[in-house]
Amino acid sequence: MIARCFNFAFALLLAAGLAHAQAAQPEAPDPPAVSSQQTYAPITGQQRLHWFLRSTVGVQSLTGGLFSAGIGTWRDKPVEYGPHWGGFGSRYGMRLTGVSTGNAMEAGLGALWSEDPRYPRAASGPVKSRIGHVVLMTFVARRRDGRFAPAYARFIAEPGNNFLSNTWRADSEATAQAAAIRTVYGFLGRMGGNAFKEFWPSVSKRIFHHAEK
């Protein structure tokens, strides 16, 4: 119990520290929407660092961790952590280590061949085509010249982080099958995150526009 509570406290301290570091960084602009006439500018080193911090300890990521750890605690999976607050903290911390490792791998490897990990919105067009863009951008990324190509760094980072984390995970989930399933969930989670980035600005704009009337 003491060890698990320590893990929980450590995870929160780590998240708070990184969040503070993120807040101290100048806000980096998101890439222009695909439908925009603005010329694409290659991602800079500072923007790559900003993407890593926001994707790891941003509001969306940390909130997702609460849901993930909460569901795992409710289901008592993995059973080694137990269905209590200590177990919740262990699950939250475990997810945070996986997310940070995967994002660091994608950002670092992608820098070698100028792969941009950021999501560029379609921002306009039929809903069906925007959904197609969400799915496509789960598996492709922009290069320095603005063209889209397979997201090789992501293809390495997602399974790499999940199989690597088997070395410190609880025994019941430290298997090749469990790592493969986590990899699939990782891509599905990426797709869900893309969908949020694609549609939430439009939805929030409409909501707040009606609220102001």
Secondary structure, DSSP 8 states (H G I E B T S, - for coil): -HHHHHHHHHHHHHHHHHHHHHHHS--------TT--S------HHHHHHHHHHHHHSHHHHHHHHHHHHHHHHHT-SGGG-SSHHHHHHHHHHHHHHHHHHHHHHHHHHHHTT-B-S-----SS-HHHHHHHHHHTTTEEE-TTS-EEE-HHHHHHHHHHHHHGGGTS-GGG-SHHHHHHHHHHHHHHHHHHHHHHHHHHHHHHHHHHHHH-
